[in-house]
Amino acid sequence: MDLPVPNAQPVSDYFRRILTDILEELVDKVPGRYPSNTEIVKQSLRGISNLYKNGLRFPNSNLRSDWDDPANRCAYVFLYLMHHCYLVYGSLQYSDEVSRSWRNRSSLKVCSIGGGPGSDLVGLTTFLRVHRIFPPSLECLVLDLFPNWKDTWDTIYAHQLDSFTVTYSSCDLVKDKGIHTRDLQFIKQADIITLSKSFSAVSAFYRADRAKGIFLRNVLQHAKPGCFVLYIDNDCGGSTQFERDFASRTGMDLVFEFRGTPTFPKGAYSYTIRKYHNLFDFSPMRSCDVTIQLFRKKGAVQSGQAVRIESNSTGQMRANSSIKQAAVPQGPPVGVILSASRSTPHHDVIPSYNTFPGISHHPKRTNPRPKRKTATTSCCPQACTIL
Ligand SMILES: C[S@@+](CC[C@H](N)C(=O)[O-])C[C@H]1O[C@@H](n2cnc3c(N)ncnc32)[C@H](O)[C@@H]1O
């Protein structure tokens, strides 16, 4: 079953445009003359897709990608960015609880765990814009084992339509126990915590040693009443583990669950995407089996009845027992993807629990309007189902 996503086509066109705008720059950031940087990224594509297929089930750090390598980061963005942004965007409007809760807010705080290049933030800010609920102040904290992702985010952010604050902070979901004070302060005020495709990177370690989940449980424990937690991951049992060992132990109510195969709509690929599609001999991922769960911290805010929807063997939707089908609101039309840019963005990388040298404060900047696509012709021939 596909995820019903309002405005799917214009939003997917927008994500395609972001990839078009950033791809050349990301490839240029990959050092290498021989073999050429495109050849290096091509090898990375095979490497990371292999590790995703075969490595994640083992609690072995050698079977995880090295995201400090710019070629791996470039390959990741080419393969997954569009689909992951689309997943977050679509998930947030699967029920109308999020948009209702955030209407007329003057500020929002978002914590993205294992946020990588910022796919969660692109999906979420697109949702805010389409629903006309982008607040005057939006602050985001990305917690990740590889804060060098910030370099990739800077390229992506330059093509975002709104200004907002993003800080990257280093954390290890497997080894860390305590949370740095400044991150804890943020987490306590967060309106949503996203875990998109990051739990599967660590779930095998948690299965092997349950003590290893302390950091993540701590984060969820400190979330304020009413804080949303958006879990999205490949459908390989991790959702049961997350719900049982983390969400339900930290006072989270399930708002809705979706199990199925969200598919990124087909559309015209730009000249740039087609060029790299040919050079890499790889297609960006368009579809994969996932579980999406939205939780809400118990407390002051009353959650509605949870919605669990999954598809049966014939692809039909099945709603569990007492449960109504999620209302999928129709967002406003295409044009709302454009909005005025804001002032005062700022983007930091904070060395957290362990020091990591060489990453500095990035200056303020203004957001350029995204460039128009230089050429568009046919779509990608094949959906890539790597993950
Ligand atoms: C598949 S990527 C997901 C990135 C992003 N959320 C998305 O949807 O595109 C997994 C992320 O988890 C991070 N990660 C892997 N192991 C981690 C760990 N032990 N602690 C914190 N983050 C980790 C990686 O650096 C990467 O950014």
PDBQT file of the ligand as one rigid body, heavy atoms in Angstrom, charges set to zero:
ROOT
HETATM    1  C1  LIG A 401      20.091   6.123   7.050  1.00  0.00    +0.000 C 
HETATM    2  S1  LIG A 401      20.766   7.577   7.754  1.00  0.00    +0.000 S 
HETATM    3  C2  LIG A 401      19.295   8.539   8.050  1.00  0.00    +0.000 C 
HETATM    4  C3  LIG A 401      19.538   9.989   7.860  1.00  0.00    +0.000 C 
HETATM    5  C4  LIG A 401      18.282  10.851   7.777  1.00  0.00    +0.000 C 
HETATM    6  N1  LIG A 401      17.495  10.752   8.959  1.00  0.00    +0.000 N 
HETATM    7  C5  LIG A 401      17.468  10.459   6.568  1.00  0.00    +0.000 C 
HETATM    8  O1  LIG A 401      16.318  10.041   6.723  1.00  0.00    +0.000 OA
HETATM    9  O2  LIG A 401      17.959  10.603   5.446  1.00  0.00    +0.000 OA
HETATM   10  C6  LIG A 401      21.227   7.033   9.361  1.00  0.00    +0.000 C 
HETATM   11  C7  LIG A 401      21.831   8.144  10.201  1.00  0.00    +0.000 C 
HETATM   12  O3  LIG A 401      22.123   7.625  11.496  1.00  0.00    +0.000 OA
HETATM   13  C8  LIG A 401      23.394   8.117  11.898  1.00  0.00    +0.000 C 
HETATM   14  N2  LIG A 401      23.961   7.180  12.866  1.00  0.00    +0.000 N 
HETATM   15  C9  LIG A 401      24.429   5.949  12.619  1.00  0.00    +0.000 A 
HETATM   16  N3  LIG A 401      24.878   5.375  13.760  1.00  0.00    +0.000 NA
HETATM   17  C10 LIG A 401      24.668   6.280  14.739  1.00  0.00    +0.000 A 
HETATM   18  C11 LIG A 401      24.942   6.293  16.127  1.00  0.00    +0.000 A 
HETATM   19  N4  LIG A 401      25.502   5.254  16.725  1.00  0.00    +0.000 N 
HETATM   20  N5  LIG A 401      24.619   7.399  16.841  1.00  0.00    +0.000 NA
HETATM   21  C12 LIG A 401      24.060   8.470  16.226  1.00  0.00    +0.000 A 
HETATM   22  N6  LIG A 401      23.777   8.514  14.918  1.00  0.00    +0.000 NA
HETATM   23  C13 LIG A 401      24.089   7.442  14.175  1.00  0.00    +0.000 A 
HETATM   24  C14 LIG A 401      24.187   8.211  10.597  1.00  0.00    +0.000 C 
HETATM   25  O4  LIG A 401      25.273   9.087  10.688  1.00  0.00    +0.000 OA
HETATM   26  C15 LIG A 401      23.122   8.678   9.637  1.00  0.00    +0.000 C 
HETATM   27  O5  LIG A 401      23.057  10.080   9.606  1.00  0.00    +0.000 OA
ENDROOT
TORSDOF 0
